[in-house]
Amino acid sequence: MTEHPARPTFRQAGFLQTGYAVADVDDFLDRVFAAIATGGVVPDILTARFATTRRGYDMAEVDQFLDEVVADLGGGAPAELTEEERAQEQQLRDMIRDLKDKKGR
């Protein structure tokens, strides 16, 4: 199994910006790392969702870290998805994030 670093620290979103709820991310990462350490079933990282709040964790940093964990575990988007479909999926995630940011203001 690939060696994983300790849980990272993430920057907080700016004063008036929305980020992922700190407790949600920390709890999820605790479960992920516990599963990796014990050889248990790793929670589905690709479908993980976190509440948003002002001054939460920087969303891009958390997303990037989770993408790296998925890659380290040998996972990722299903093989049947094309590059275009993956790009559309990312655009959709970005649009949803933008809508949540606007709603949080």
C-alpha positions as a Markdown table, in Angstrom:
| # | Residue | x | y | z |
|---|---|---|---|---|
| 1 | Met | 0.0 | 0.0 | 0.0 |
| 2 | Thr | 1.3 | 3.5 | -0.8 |
| 3 | Glu | 2.6 | 5.5 | 2.1 |
| 4 | His | 0.3 | 8.5 | 2.9 |
| 5 | Pro | 1.4 | 11.7 | 4.7 |
| 6 | Ala | -0.2 | 12.8 | 7.9 |
| 7 | Arg | -3.3 | 14.8 | 7.5 |
| 8 | Pro | -2.4 | 18.2 | 6.1 |
| 9 | Thr | -3.4 | 21.6 | 7.4 |
| 10 | Phe | -5.4 | 23.7 | 5.0 |
| 11 | Arg | -5.6 | 27.4 | 4.6 |
| 12 | Gln | -8.9 | 29.0 | 5.7 |
| 13 | Ala | -11.0 | 30.8 | 3.2 |
| 14 | Gly | -10.9 | 34.6 | 3.3 |
| 15 | Phe | -12.9 | 36.6 | 5.9 |
| 16 | Leu | -16.0 | 37.0 | 3.7 |
| 17 | Gln | -15.4 | 33.8 | 1.6 |
| 18 | Thr | -17.0 | 30.5 | 2.0 |
| 19 | Gly | -15.0 | 27.3 | 2.6 |
| 20 | Tyr | -15.6 | 23.7 | 3.6 |
| 21 | Ala | -16.7 | 23.2 | 7.2 |
| 22 | Val | -13.6 | 22.4 | 9.2 |
| 23 | Ala | -15.2 | 19.7 | 11.3 |
| 24 | Asp | -16.7 | 18.0 | 8.3 |
| 25 | Val | -13.4 | 17.8 | 6.5 |
| 26 | Asp | -11.4 | 16.8 | 9.6 |
| 27 | Asp | -13.9 | 14.0 | 10.5 |
| 28 | Phe | -13.9 | 12.7 | 6.9 |
| 29 | Leu | -10.1 | 12.7 | 6.7 |
| 30 | Asp | -9.9 | 10.9 | 10.1 |
| 31 | Arg | -12.1 | 8.1 | 8.7 |
| 32 | Val | -10.1 | 7.9 | 5.5 |
| 33 | Phe | -6.8 | 7.7 | 7.2 |
| 34 | Ala | -8.1 | 5.2 | 9.8 |
| 35 | Ala | -9.3 | 3.0 | 7.0 |
| 36 | Ile | -6.0 | 3.2 | 5.2 |
| 37 | Ala | -4.0 | 2.5 | 8.4 |
| 38 | Thr | -6.1 | -0.5 | 9.3 |
| 39 | Gly | -6.7 | -1.9 | 5.8 |
| 40 | Gly | -10.4 | -1.2 | 6.1 |
| 41 | Val | -12.8 | 0.1 | 3.5 |
| 42 | Val | -11.9 | 3.7 | 2.6 |
| 43 | Pro | -14.9 | 6.0 | 2.4 |
| 44 | Asp | -15.9 | 7.1 | -1.1 |
| 45 | Ile | -13.7 | 10.1 | -1.7 |
| 46 | Leu | -15.1 | 10.9 | -5.1 |
| 47 | Thr | -18.6 | 11.5 | -3.7 |
| 48 | Ala | -17.6 | 13.2 | -0.5 |
| 49 | Arg | -19.5 | 16.4 | 0.2 |
| 50 | Phe | -18.9 | 18.9 | 3.0 |
| 51 | Ala | -21.0 | 21.7 | 4.4 |
| 52 | Thr | -19.8 | 25.2 | 3.6 |
| 53 | Thr | -19.3 | 28.0 | 6.0 |
| 54 | Arg | -17.5 | 31.3 | 6.2 |
| 55 | Arg | -13.8 | 30.9 | 7.1 |
| 56 | Gly | -13.9 | 27.2 | 6.4 |
| 57 | Tyr | -11.1 | 25.3 | 4.7 |
| 58 | Asp | -10.0 | 26.6 | 1.3 |
| 59 | Met | -12.1 | 24.4 | -1.0 |
| 60 | Ala | -9.5 | 24.2 | -3.8 |
| 61 | Glu | -6.8 | 23.0 | -1.4 |
| 62 | Val | -9.1 | 20.3 | 0.1 |
| 63 | Asp | -10.2 | 19.2 | -3.4 |
| 64 | Gln | -6.7 | 19.0 | -4.6 |
| 65 | Phe | -5.6 | 16.9 | -1.6 |
| 66 | Leu | -8.5 | 14.5 | -2.0 |
| 67 | Asp | -7.6 | 14.1 | -5.7 |
| 68 | Glu | -4.1 | 13.2 | -4.7 |
| 69 | Val | -5.3 | 10.7 | -2.2 |
| 70 | Val | -7.6 | 9.1 | -4.8 |
| 71 | Ala | -4.7 | 8.9 | -7.3 |
| 72 | Asp | -2.4 | 7.4 | -4.6 |
| 73 | Leu | -5.1 | 4.7 | -3.9 |
| 74 | Gly | -5.3 | 3.9 | -7.6 |
| 75 | Gly | -8.8 | 5.3 | -8.0 |
| 76 | Gly | -10.2 | 8.1 | -9.9 |
| 77 | Ala | -13.0 | 8.8 | -12.3 |
| 78 | Pro | -14.4 | 5.6 | -13.8 |
| 79 | Ala | -12.4 | 4.4 | -16.9 |
| 80 | Glu | -15.5 | 4.7 | -19.1 |
| 81 | Leu | -15.6 | 8.5 | -18.8 |
| 82 | Thr | -14.0 | 10.4 | -21.7 |
| 83 | Glu | -11.8 | 13.5 | -21.2 |
| 84 | Glu | -14.7 | 15.6 | -22.3 |
| 85 | Glu | -17.0 | 14.0 | -19.8 |
| 86 | Arg | -14.5 | 14.6 | -17.0 |
| 87 | Ala | -14.1 | 18.2 | -18.1 |
| 88 | Gln | -17.9 | 18.6 | -18.0 |
| 89 | Glu | -18.1 | 17.1 | -14.6 |
| 90 | Gln | -15.5 | 19.5 | -13.3 |
| 91 | Gln | -17.3 | 22.4 | -14.9 |
| 92 | Leu | -20.5 | 21.3 | -13.1 |
| 93 | Arg | -18.7 | 21.1 | -9.7 |
| 94 | Asp | -17.3 | 24.6 | -10.3 |
| 95 | Met | -20.7 | 25.9 | -11.1 |
| 96 | Ile | -22.2 | 24.3 | -8.0 |
| 97 | Arg | -19.4 | 25.8 | -5.9 |
| 98 | Asp | -19.9 | 29.2 | -7.4 |
| 99 | Leu | -23.7 | 29.0 | -6.7 |
| 100 | Lys | -23.0 | 28.0 | -3.1 |
| 101 | Asp | -20.5 | 30.9 | -2.7 |
| 102 | Lys | -23.1 | 33.4 | -4.0 |
| 103 | Lys | -25.8 | 32.0 | -1.7 |
| 104 | Gly | -23.4 | 32.3 | 1.3 |
| 105 | Arg | -22.8 | 36.0 | 0.7 |
